[in-house]
Amino acid sequence: MFFFKEEDVAKFYTVRFLYIKTSLKGNVFEIILNRPEKRNAFTPTMASEIAFALAYAKSQVDIRCVIIKAEGPVFCAGADLNAFHDPTIDLKNLTLAEPIEEVRLGDAFANLHKPCIAQVEGSVFAGGFLIVCGCTFVVSLPEASFSLPEVKRGIWPMQVMASLLEIIPKRKILEISITGKSYSAEEAKNIGLVTQIVNKEVIEHEVNKLADLICSNAPYAVKSGMEALQNISDIAENDRHIYLKAQLDKLLKSEDAKEGTAAFKEKRNPIWKGK
């Protein structure tokens, strides 16, 4: 499962998380960042917990959508640099399996291949962009802000650039990184970082409505499409249509495709199996 062995992910419910909370409601899996006293800045252990939860969501056919939320007034302040520089500060989770290699949150999200919604009710700083950029949808409150202040500390948002490159132009990435200035939710929406802005009293409803819409559609088709879109950048331009036609042919043979066709003809709601 990328950063964790399959047999370790299978023991998900034996893990007692220190820095996140999780819950499963129907086909929707929630991950809640739960280190509000440190503005949800992630330590190596917290990053591993997030990656482990994502690996579990990926492994479960019945999970069709992931929602990322956060406790406290800040969605995520990025990496806890003290904990990354001094491992003795990082409290280890002894119930969590050791990752196969050092966890990279950007890759953990990229490997999910399922729709993921960030419910942003507080500001996002620095490495917190790895989470919002890793999500398919970002639903934000109007008062949330987004900034990469690393340059003010003598560093640079290196890994964040890889995640941002999938969303916004290089020139804008440089502007955000060089200036270190704060962008409003509206500005973030204008550049594609945020997908929807809603008020606090309706954000939960809007996120759940979006999750329900996602779950009503064919999960195997969604997974296949997300994988194909991710892979296409590694394929020569002249070969892309050949690759995509092969993926469509494979998809047409799936149980979900056959069920979708049958349900349409019979004028009923489809019963998806995710395969």
ChimeraX commands (.cxc) that place a marker at each C-alpha (Angstrom):
marker #1 position 0.00,0.00,0.00 radius 0.5
marker #1 position 2.81,2.35,-0.99 radius 0.5
marker #1 position 4.16,3.37,2.44 radius 0.5
marker #1 position 2.73,0.45,4.43 radius 0.5
marker #1 position 2.55,-3.29,3.94 radius 0.5
marker #1 position -0.84,-4.68,2.99 radius 0.5
marker #1 position -0.94,-6.89,6.06 radius 0.5
marker #1 position -0.30,-3.88,8.32 radius 0.5
marker #1 position -3.10,-1.86,6.69 radius 0.5
marker #1 position -5.43,-4.82,7.27 radius 0.5
marker #1 position -4.91,-4.29,11.03 radius 0.5
marker #1 position -6.27,-0.74,10.81 radius 0.5
marker #1 position -8.68,-1.08,13.74 radius 0.5
marker #1 position -5.91,-2.13,16.13 radius 0.5
marker #1 position -4.24,1.28,15.75 radius 0.5
marker #1 position -4.90,3.99,18.34 radius 0.5
marker #1 position -4.15,7.28,16.65 radius 0.5
marker #1 position -2.42,10.08,18.56 radius 0.5
marker #1 position -2.88,12.99,16.18 radius 0.5
marker #1 position -5.85,12.19,13.95 radius 0.5
marker #1 position -9.37,10.84,14.34 radius 0.5
marker #1 position -11.16,8.67,11.80 radius 0.5
marker #1 position -14.73,7.53,11.21 radius 0.5
marker #1 position -16.67,5.64,8.56 radius 0.5
marker #1 position -20.19,6.73,7.66 radius 0.5
marker #1 position -21.64,4.60,4.90 radius 0.5
marker #1 position -19.25,4.92,1.96 radius 0.5
marker #1 position -17.55,8.06,3.32 radius 0.5
marker #1 position -14.36,7.89,5.37 radius 0.5
marker #1 position -13.43,10.92,7.50 radius 0.5
marker #1 position -9.96,11.88,8.65 radius 0.5
marker #1 position -9.81,14.68,11.22 radius 0.5
marker #1 position -6.51,16.41,12.00 radius 0.5
marker #1 position -6.42,16.46,15.78 radius 0.5
marker #1 position -3.47,18.47,17.02 radius 0.5
marker #1 position -5.16,21.84,17.51 radius 0.5
marker #1 position -2.83,22.94,20.31 radius 0.5
marker #1 position -0.02,22.98,17.69 radius 0.5
marker #1 position -2.23,24.36,14.91 radius 0.5
marker #1 position -2.34,20.86,13.41 radius 0.5
marker #1 position 1.30,21.08,12.38 radius 0.5
marker #1 position 2.26,17.52,11.50 radius 0.5
marker #1 position 5.17,15.61,12.99 radius 0.5
marker #1 position 6.67,12.55,11.26 radius 0.5
marker #1 position 4.33,10.39,13.36 radius 0.5
marker #1 position 1.26,12.45,12.45 radius 0.5
marker #1 position 2.23,12.32,8.75 radius 0.5
marker #1 position 2.51,8.52,9.07 radius 0.5
marker #1 position -0.92,8.36,10.69 radius 0.5
marker #1 position -2.46,10.37,7.83 radius 0.5
marker #1 position -0.73,8.20,5.22 radius 0.5
marker #1 position -1.84,5.03,7.02 radius 0.5
marker #1 position -5.47,6.22,7.10 radius 0.5
marker #1 position -5.29,7.03,3.38 radius 0.5
marker #1 position -3.82,3.59,2.66 radius 0.5
marker #1 position -6.73,2.02,4.53 radius 0.5
marker #1 position -9.26,4.10,2.57 radius 0.5
marker #1 position -7.61,2.99,-0.66 radius 0.5
marker #1 position -7.75,-0.68,0.37 radius 0.5
marker #1 position -11.49,-0.72,1.14 radius 0.5
marker #1 position -13.76,-1.15,-1.90 radius 0.5
marker #1 position -16.75,0.16,0.07 radius 0.5
marker #1 position -15.02,3.49,0.76 radius 0.5
marker #1 position -15.86,5.77,-2.16 radius 0.5
marker #1 position -14.96,9.20,-0.79 radius 0.5
marker #1 position -12.60,10.64,1.85 radius 0.5
marker #1 position -13.22,13.87,3.77 radius 0.5
marker #1 position -10.36,15.68,5.53 radius 0.5
marker #1 position -11.30,18.02,8.39 radius 0.5
marker #1 position -9.39,19.67,11.24 radius 0.5
marker #1 position -9.96,20.49,14.88 radius 0.5
marker #1 position -9.25,24.03,16.06 radius 0.5
marker #1 position -8.97,27.44,14.35 radius 0.5
marker #1 position -6.14,26.46,11.94 radius 0.5
marker #1 position -6.63,23.75,9.33 radius 0.5
marker #1 position -2.92,22.95,9.13 radius 0.5
marker #1 position 0.23,24.98,9.82 radius 0.5
marker #1 position 2.45,22.61,7.84 radius 0.5
marker #1 position 5.29,20.53,9.18 radius 0.5
marker #1 position 6.43,20.79,12.79 radius 0.5
marker #1 position 10.04,21.56,11.90 radius 0.5
marker #1 position 11.30,20.98,15.43 radius 0.5
marker #1 position 10.00,17.40,15.36 radius 0.5
marker #1 position 11.47,16.76,11.90 radius 0.5
marker #1 position 14.88,18.13,12.90 radius 0.5
marker #1 position 14.96,16.40,16.29 radius 0.5
marker #1 position 13.35,12.91,16.27 radius 0.5
marker #1 position 13.46,12.78,20.08 radius 0.5
marker #1 position 10.70,15.41,20.15 radius 0.5
marker #1 position 8.38,13.32,18.02 radius 0.5
marker #1 position 6.14,11.08,20.12 radius 0.5
marker #1 position 6.01,7.68,18.41 radius 0.5
marker #1 position 2.76,5.77,17.95 radius 0.5
marker #1 position 3.65,2.28,19.14 radius 0.5
marker #1 position 0.40,0.83,17.76 radius 0.5
marker #1 position 1.24,1.99,14.22 radius 0.5
marker #1 position 3.40,-0.13,11.91 radius 0.5
marker #1 position 6.68,1.35,10.73 radius 0.5
marker #1 position 6.42,2.79,7.20 radius 0.5
marker #1 position 8.35,0.99,4.48 radius 0.5
marker #1 position 10.07,4.28,3.70 radius 0.5
marker #1 position 9.88,7.89,4.84 radius 0.5
marker #1 position 6.33,9.15,4.37 radius 0.5
marker #1 position 5.75,11.89,1.81 radius 0.5
marker #1 position 2.24,13.29,2.18 radius 0.5
marker #1 position 2.06,14.45,-1.43 radius 0.5
marker #1 position 2.64,10.90,-2.65 radius 0.5
marker #1 position 0.28,9.44,-0.05 radius 0.5
marker #1 position -2.58,11.54,-1.42 radius 0.5
marker #1 position -1.59,10.98,-5.05 radius 0.5
marker #1 position -1.74,7.21,-4.50 radius 0.5
marker #1 position -5.29,7.27,-3.04 radius 0.5
marker #1 position -7.09,7.26,-6.43 radius 0.5
marker #1 position -10.40,8.08,-4.77 radius 0.5
marker #1 position -12.17,11.46,-4.51 radius 0.5
marker #1 position -11.08,13.39,-1.44 radius 0.5
marker #1 position -12.68,16.55,-0.04 radius 0.5
marker #1 position -10.86,19.05,2.19 radius 0.5
marker #1 position -13.29,20.83,4.51 radius 0.5
marker #1 position -11.24,23.96,5.27 radius 0.5
marker #1 position -12.55,25.96,8.22 radius 0.5
marker #1 position -9.22,27.54,9.17 radius 0.5
marker #1 position -6.10,28.87,7.53 radius 0.5
marker #1 position -3.62,26.71,5.63 radius 0.5
marker #1 position 0.11,27.34,5.84 radius 0.5
marker #1 position 3.24,25.83,4.32 radius 0.5
marker #1 position 3.14,22.01,4.24 radius 0.5
marker #1 position -0.60,22.14,4.85 radius 0.5
marker #1 position -0.76,22.75,1.09 radius 0.5
marker #1 position 0.27,19.10,0.62 radius 0.5
marker #1 position -3.09,18.13,2.09 radius 0.5
marker #1 position -5.33,20.61,0.25 radius 0.5
marker #1 position -3.48,20.07,-3.04 radius 0.5
marker #1 position -3.82,16.32,-2.54 radius 0.5
marker #1 position -7.60,16.59,-2.29 radius 0.5
marker #1 position -9.87,16.51,-5.35 radius 0.5
marker #1 position -12.16,19.18,-3.92 radius 0.5
marker #1 position -11.44,21.98,-1.44 radius 0.5
marker #1 position -14.49,23.51,0.24 radius 0.5
marker #1 position -13.46,26.56,2.25 radius 0.5
marker #1 position -14.92,29.18,4.54 radius 0.5
marker #1 position -14.60,32.76,3.18 radius 0.5
marker #1 position -12.36,33.81,6.07 radius 0.5
marker #1 position -9.77,31.05,5.59 radius 0.5
marker #1 position -6.40,32.14,4.23 radius 0.5
marker #1 position -3.65,30.32,2.36 radius 0.5
marker #1 position 0.06,31.13,2.46 radius 0.5
marker #1 position 3.53,29.70,1.94 radius 0.5
marker #1 position 5.64,31.70,4.43 radius 0.5
marker #1 position 8.73,29.45,4.21 radius 0.5
marker #1 position 10.83,32.12,2.48 radius 0.5
marker #1 position 10.41,34.32,5.57 radius 0.5
marker #1 position 12.16,31.58,7.56 radius 0.5
marker #1 position 15.03,31.14,5.11 radius 0.5
marker #1 position 13.61,27.98,3.51 radius 0.5
marker #1 position 11.46,27.10,0.49 radius 0.5
marker #1 position 8.28,25.02,-0.03 radius 0.5
marker #1 position 10.12,22.37,-2.04 radius 0.5
marker #1 position 7.70,19.42,-1.82 radius 0.5
marker #1 position 4.68,21.69,-2.04 radius 0.5
marker #1 position 5.80,22.78,-5.51 radius 0.5
marker #1 position 5.25,19.26,-6.86 radius 0.5
marker #1 position 1.68,19.25,-5.55 radius 0.5
marker #1 position 0.94,22.79,-6.74 radius 0.5
marker #1 position 2.24,22.03,-10.23 radius 0.5
marker #1 position -0.79,19.78,-10.77 radius 0.5
marker #1 position -3.11,22.73,-10.08 radius 0.5
marker #1 position -1.64,26.14,-10.95 radius 0.5
marker #1 position 0.93,27.57,-13.43 radius 0.5
marker #1 position 4.64,27.74,-12.58 radius 0.5
marker #1 position 4.61,31.54,-12.55 radius 0.5
marker #1 position 1.89,31.59,-9.89 radius 0.5
marker #1 position 3.76,28.99,-7.84 radius 0.5
marker #1 position 6.79,31.27,-7.88 radius 0.5
marker #1 position 4.71,34.29,-6.91 radius 0.5
marker #1 position 3.17,32.50,-3.91 radius 0.5
marker #1 position 6.53,31.08,-2.84 radius 0.5
marker #1 position 8.66,34.19,-3.37 radius 0.5
marker #1 position 6.34,36.71,-1.75 radius 0.5
marker #1 position 5.19,34.51,1.13 radius 0.5
marker #1 position 2.03,36.61,1.23 radius 0.5
marker #1 position -1.38,35.46,2.43 radius 0.5
marker #1 position -4.13,34.75,-0.08 radius 0.5
marker #1 position -7.82,34.93,0.74 radius 0.5
marker #1 position -10.17,32.05,0.04 radius 0.5
marker #1 position -11.54,34.01,-2.92 radius 0.5
marker #1 position -8.05,34.53,-4.34 radius 0.5
marker #1 position -7.28,30.86,-3.78 radius 0.5
marker #1 position -10.45,29.94,-5.65 radius 0.5
marker #1 position -9.52,32.19,-8.56 radius 0.5
marker #1 position -6.26,30.29,-9.08 radius 0.5
marker #1 position -7.86,26.87,-8.68 radius 0.5
marker #1 position -6.58,25.96,-5.22 radius 0.5
marker #1 position -10.07,26.17,-3.68 radius 0.5
marker #1 position -13.05,24.69,-5.52 radius 0.5
marker #1 position -15.95,26.08,-3.47 radius 0.5
marker #1 position -16.51,28.79,-0.84 radius 0.5
marker #1 position -19.42,28.48,1.58 radius 0.5
marker #1 position -20.40,29.98,4.92 radius 0.5
marker #1 position -19.77,28.22,8.22 radius 0.5
marker #1 position -23.40,27.38,8.90 radius 0.5
marker #1 position -23.67,25.33,5.70 radius 0.5
marker #1 position -20.15,23.97,5.10 radius 0.5
marker #1 position -20.88,20.60,6.75 radius 0.5
marker #1 position -24.06,20.24,4.70 radius 0.5
marker #1 position -22.34,21.21,1.45 radius 0.5
marker #1 position -19.42,18.83,1.99 radius 0.5
marker #1 position -21.75,15.95,2.84 radius 0.5
marker #1 position -23.92,16.74,-0.19 radius 0.5
marker #1 position -20.84,16.63,-2.41 radius 0.5
marker #1 position -19.74,13.34,-0.82 radius 0.5
marker #1 position -23.20,11.86,-1.43 radius 0.5
marker #1 position -23.06,12.93,-5.07 radius 0.5
marker #1 position -19.64,11.31,-5.46 radius 0.5
marker #1 position -20.85,8.09,-3.83 radius 0.5
marker #1 position -23.88,7.88,-6.10 radius 0.5
marker #1 position -21.64,7.42,-9.17 radius 0.5
marker #1 position -19.71,4.35,-10.28 radius 0.5
marker #1 position -16.69,3.97,-7.95 radius 0.5
marker #1 position -14.70,1.73,-10.29 radius 0.5
marker #1 position -15.12,4.23,-13.13 radius 0.5
marker #1 position -14.02,7.09,-10.86 radius 0.5
marker #1 position -10.96,5.16,-9.66 radius 0.5
marker #1 position -10.02,4.15,-13.21 radius 0.5
marker #1 position -10.42,7.69,-14.49 radius 0.5
marker #1 position -8.34,9.21,-11.71 radius 0.5
marker #1 position -5.55,6.68,-12.30 radius 0.5
marker #1 position -5.61,7.29,-16.05 radius 0.5
marker #1 position -5.43,11.06,-15.66 radius 0.5
marker #1 position -2.48,10.70,-13.29 radius 0.5
marker #1 position -0.64,8.30,-15.62 radius 0.5
marker #1 position -1.18,10.23,-18.83 radius 0.5
marker #1 position 1.55,12.80,-18.11 radius 0.5
marker #1 position 4.13,9.98,-18.27 radius 0.5
marker #1 position 2.93,8.82,-21.69 radius 0.5
marker #1 position 4.16,10.28,-24.97 radius 0.5
marker #1 position 1.59,12.64,-26.50 radius 0.5
marker #1 position 1.21,10.49,-29.62 radius 0.5
marker #1 position 0.40,7.44,-27.49 radius 0.5
marker #1 position -2.13,9.02,-25.11 radius 0.5
marker #1 position -5.26,8.23,-27.12 radius 0.5
marker #1 position -4.09,4.64,-27.54 radius 0.5
marker #1 position -3.57,4.34,-23.79 radius 0.5
marker #1 position -6.93,5.93,-22.94 radius 0.5
marker #1 position -8.79,3.74,-25.46 radius 0.5
marker #1 position -7.25,0.67,-23.79 radius 0.5
marker #1 position -8.39,1.93,-20.38 radius 0.5
marker #1 position -11.92,2.49,-21.72 radius 0.5
marker #1 position -12.02,-1.02,-23.21 radius 0.5
marker #1 position -11.00,-2.42,-19.83 radius 0.5
marker #1 position -13.61,-0.31,-18.06 radius 0.5
marker #1 position -16.39,-1.45,-20.40 radius 0.5
marker #1 position -15.81,-5.03,-19.27 radius 0.5
marker #1 position -16.23,-4.16,-15.58 radius 0.5
marker #1 position -19.18,-5.26,-13.47 radius 0.5
marker #1 position -20.04,-1.64,-12.70 radius 0.5
marker #1 position -20.22,-0.74,-16.41 radius 0.5
marker #1 position -22.56,-3.65,-17.07 radius 0.5
marker #1 position -24.67,-2.72,-14.03 radius 0.5
marker #1 position -24.82,0.92,-15.10 radius 0.5
marker #1 position -26.09,-0.01,-18.55 radius 0.5
marker #1 position -28.66,-2.44,-17.12 radius 0.5
marker #1 position -29.90,0.09,-14.55 radius 0.5
marker #1 position -30.31,2.75,-17.26 radius 0.5
marker #1 position -32.37,0.41,-19.43 radius 0.5
marker #1 position -34.47,-0.72,-16.47 radius 0.5
marker #1 position -34.93,2.85,-15.21 radius 0.5
marker #1 position -33.64,2.12,-11.71 radius 0.5
marker #1 position -30.76,3.21,-9.50 radius 0.5
marker #1 position -27.59,1.17,-10.09 radius 0.5
marker #1 position -26.11,-1.02,-7.37 radius 0.5
marker #1 position -22.38,-0.45,-7.60 radius 0.5
marker #1 position -19.84,-3.10,-6.61 radius 0.5
marker #1 position -16.68,-1.11,-7.22 radius 0.5
marker #1 position -15.27,-3.63,-9.69 radius 0.5
marker link #1:1,2 radius 0.2
marker link #1:2,3 radius 0.2
marker link #1:3,4 radius 0.2
marker link #1:4,5 radius 0.2
marker link #1:5,6 radius 0.2
marker link #1:6,7 radius 0.2
marker link #1:7,8 radius 0.2
marker link #1:8,9 radius 0.2
marker link #1:9,10 radius 0.2
marker link #1:10,11 radius 0.2
marker link #1:11,12 radius 0.2
marker link #1:12,13 radius 0.2
marker link #1:13,14 radius 0.2
marker link #1:14,15 radius 0.2
marker link #1:15,16 radius 0.2
marker link #1:16,17 radius 0.2
marker link #1:17,18 radius 0.2
marker link #1:18,19 radius 0.2
marker link #1:19,20 radius 0.2
marker link #1:20,21 radius 0.2
marker link #1:21,22 radius 0.2
marker link #1:22,23 radius 0.2
marker link #1:23,24 radius 0.2
marker link #1:24,25 radius 0.2
marker link #1:25,26 radius 0.2
marker link #1:26,27 radius 0.2
marker link #1:27,28 radius 0.2
marker link #1:28,29 radius 0.2
marker link #1:29,30 radius 0.2
marker link #1:30,31 radius 0.2
marker link #1:31,32 radius 0.2
marker link #1:32,33 radius 0.2
marker link #1:33,34 radius 0.2
marker link #1:34,35 radius 0.2
marker link #1:35,36 radius 0.2
marker link #1:36,37 radius 0.2
marker link #1:37,38 radius 0.2
marker link #1:38,39 radius 0.2
marker link #1:39,40 radius 0.2
marker link #1:40,41 radius 0.2
marker link #1:41,42 radius 0.2
marker link #1:42,43 radius 0.2
marker link #1:43,44 radius 0.2
marker link #1:44,45 radius 0.2
marker link #1:45,46 radius 0.2
marker link #1:46,47 radius 0.2
marker link #1:47,48 radius 0.2
marker link #1:48,49 radius 0.2
marker link #1:49,50 radius 0.2
marker link #1:50,51 radius 0.2
marker link #1:51,52 radius 0.2
marker link #1:52,53 radius 0.2
marker link #1:53,54 radius 0.2
marker link #1:54,55 radius 0.2
marker link #1:55,56 radius 0.2
marker link #1:56,57 radius 0.2
marker link #1:57,58 radius 0.2
marker link #1:58,59 radius 0.2
marker link #1:59,60 radius 0.2
marker link #1:60,61 radius 0.2
marker link #1:61,62 radius 0.2
marker link #1:62,63 radius 0.2
marker link #1:63,64 radius 0.2
marker link #1:64,65 radius 0.2
marker link #1:65,66 radius 0.2
marker link #1:66,67 radius 0.2
marker link #1:67,68 radius 0.2
marker link #1:68,69 radius 0.2
marker link #1:69,70 radius 0.2
marker link #1:70,71 radius 0.2
marker link #1:71,72 radius 0.2
marker link #1:72,73 radius 0.2
marker link #1:73,74 radius 0.2
marker link #1:74,75 radius 0.2
marker link #1:75,76 radius 0.2
marker link #1:76,77 radius 0.2
marker link #1:77,78 radius 0.2
marker link #1:78,79 radius 0.2
marker link #1:79,80 radius 0.2
marker link #1:80,81 radius 0.2
marker link #1:81,82 radius 0.2
marker link #1:82,83 radius 0.2
marker link #1:83,84 radius 0.2
marker link #1:84,85 radius 0.2
marker link #1:85,86 radius 0.2
marker link #1:86,87 radius 0.2
marker link #1:87,88 radius 0.2
marker link #1:88,89 radius 0.2
marker link #1:89,90 radius 0.2
marker link #1:90,91 radius 0.2
marker link #1:91,92 radius 0.2
marker link #1:92,93 radius 0.2
marker link #1:93,94 radius 0.2
marker link #1:94,95 radius 0.2
marker link #1:95,96 radius 0.2
marker link #1:96,97 radius 0.2
marker link #1:97,98 radius 0.2
marker link #1:98,99 radius 0.2
marker link #1:99,100 radius 0.2
marker link #1:100,101 radius 0.2
marker link #1:101,102 radius 0.2
marker link #1:102,103 radius 0.2
marker link #1:103,104 radius 0.2
marker link #1:104,105 radius 0.2
marker link #1:105,106 radius 0.2
marker link #1:106,107 radius 0.2
marker link #1:107,108 radius 0.2
marker link #1:108,109 radius 0.2
marker link #1:109,110 radius 0.2
marker link #1:110,111 radius 0.2
marker link #1:111,112 radius 0.2
marker link #1:112,113 radius 0.2
marker link #1:113,114 radius 0.2
marker link #1:114,115 radius 0.2
marker link #1:115,116 radius 0.2
marker link #1:116,117 radius 0.2
marker link #1:117,118 radius 0.2
marker link #1:118,119 radius 0.2
marker link #1:119,120 radius 0.2
marker link #1:120,121 radius 0.2
marker link #1:121,122 radius 0.2
marker link #1:122,123 radius 0.2
marker link #1:123,124 radius 0.2
marker link #1:124,125 radius 0.2
marker link #1:125,126 radius 0.2
marker link #1:126,127 radius 0.2
marker link #1:127,128 radius 0.2
marker link #1:128,129 radius 0.2
marker link #1:129,130 radius 0.2
marker link #1:130,131 radius 0.2
marker link #1:131,132 radius 0.2
marker link #1:132,133 radius 0.2
marker link #1:133,134 radius 0.2
marker link #1:134,135 radius 0.2
marker link #1:135,136 radius 0.2
marker link #1:136,137 radius 0.2
marker link #1:137,138 radius 0.2
marker link #1:138,139 radius 0.2
marker link #1:139,140 radius 0.2
marker link #1:140,141 radius 0.2
marker link #1:141,142 radius 0.2
marker link #1:142,143 radius 0.2
marker link #1:143,144 radius 0.2
marker link #1:144,145 radius 0.2
marker link #1:145,146 radius 0.2
marker link #1:146,147 radius 0.2
marker link #1:147,148 radius 0.2
marker link #1:148,149 radius 0.2
marker link #1:149,150 radius 0.2
marker link #1:150,151 radius 0.2
marker link #1:151,152 radius 0.2
marker link #1:152,153 radius 0.2
marker link #1:153,154 radius 0.2
marker link #1:154,155 radius 0.2
marker link #1:155,156 radius 0.2
marker link #1:156,157 radius 0.2
marker link #1:157,158 radius 0.2
marker link #1:158,159 radius 0.2
marker link #1:159,160 radius 0.2
marker link #1:160,161 radius 0.2
marker link #1:161,162 radius 0.2
marker link #1:162,163 radius 0.2
marker link #1:163,164 radius 0.2
marker link #1:164,165 radius 0.2
marker link #1:165,166 radius 0.2
marker link #1:166,167 radius 0.2
marker link #1:167,168 radius 0.2
marker link #1:168,169 radius 0.2
marker link #1:169,170 radius 0.2
marker link #1:170,171 radius 0.2
marker link #1:171,172 radius 0.2
marker link #1:172,173 radius 0.2
marker link #1:173,174 radius 0.2
marker link #1:174,175 radius 0.2
marker link #1:175,176 radius 0.2
marker link #1:176,177 radius 0.2
marker link #1:177,178 radius 0.2
marker link #1:178,179 radius 0.2
marker link #1:179,180 radius 0.2
marker link #1:180,181 radius 0.2
marker link #1:181,182 radius 0.2
marker link #1:182,183 radius 0.2
marker link #1:183,184 radius 0.2
marker link #1:184,185 radius 0.2
marker link #1:185,186 radius 0.2
marker link #1:186,187 radius 0.2
marker link #1:187,188 radius 0.2
marker link #1:188,189 radius 0.2
marker link #1:189,190 radius 0.2
marker link #1:190,191 radius 0.2
marker link #1:191,192 radius 0.2
marker link #1:192,193 radius 0.2
marker link #1:193,194 radius 0.2
marker link #1:194,195 radius 0.2
marker link #1:195,196 radius 0.2
marker link #1:196,197 radius 0.2
marker link #1:197,198 radius 0.2
marker link #1:198,199 radius 0.2
marker link #1:199,200 radius 0.2
marker link #1:200,201 radius 0.2
marker link #1:201,202 radius 0.2
marker link #1:202,203 radius 0.2
marker link #1:203,204 radius 0.2
marker link #1:204,205 radius 0.2
marker link #1:205,206 radius 0.2
marker link #1:206,207 radius 0.2
marker link #1:207,208 radius 0.2
marker link #1:208,209 radius 0.2
marker link #1:209,210 radius 0.2
marker link #1:210,211 radius 0.2
marker link #1:211,212 radius 0.2
marker link #1:212,213 radius 0.2
marker link #1:213,214 radius 0.2
marker link #1:214,215 radius 0.2
marker link #1:215,216 radius 0.2
marker link #1:216,217 radius 0.2
marker link #1:217,218 radius 0.2
marker link #1:218,219 radius 0.2
marker link #1:219,220 radius 0.2
marker link #1:220,221 radius 0.2
marker link #1:221,222 radius 0.2
marker link #1:222,223 radius 0.2
marker link #1:223,224 radius 0.2
marker link #1:224,225 radius 0.2
marker link #1:225,226 radius 0.2
marker link #1:226,227 radius 0.2
marker link #1:227,228 radius 0.2
marker link #1:228,229 radius 0.2
marker link #1:229,230 radius 0.2
marker link #1:230,231 radius 0.2
marker link #1:231,232 radius 0.2
marker link #1:232,233 radius 0.2
marker link #1:233,234 radius 0.2
marker link #1:234,235 radius 0.2
marker link #1:235,236 radius 0.2
marker link #1:236,237 radius 0.2
marker link #1:237,238 radius 0.2
marker link #1:238,239 radius 0.2
marker link #1:239,240 radius 0.2
marker link #1:240,241 radius 0.2
marker link #1:241,242 radius 0.2
marker link #1:242,243 radius 0.2
marker link #1:243,244 radius 0.2
marker link #1:244,245 radius 0.2
marker link #1:245,246 radius 0.2
marker link #1:246,247 radius 0.2
marker link #1:247,248 radius 0.2
marker link #1:248,249 radius 0.2
marker link #1:249,250 radius 0.2
marker link #1:250,251 radius 0.2
marker link #1:251,252 radius 0.2
marker link #1:252,253 radius 0.2
marker link #1:253,254 radius 0.2
marker link #1:254,255 radius 0.2
marker link #1:255,256 radius 0.2
marker link #1:256,257 radius 0.2
marker link #1:257,258 radius 0.2
marker link #1:258,259 radius 0.2
marker link #1:259,260 radius 0.2
marker link #1:260,261 radius 0.2
marker link #1:261,262 radius 0.2
marker link #1:262,263 radius 0.2
marker link #1:263,264 radius 0.2
marker link #1:264,265 radius 0.2
marker link #1:265,266 radius 0.2
marker link #1:266,267 radius 0.2
marker link #1:267,268 radius 0.2
marker link #1:268,269 radius 0.2
marker link #1:269,270 radius 0.2
marker link #1:270,271 radius 0.2
marker link #1:271,272 radius 0.2
marker link #1:272,273 radius 0.2
marker link #1:273,274 radius 0.2
marker link #1:274,275 radius 0.2
view
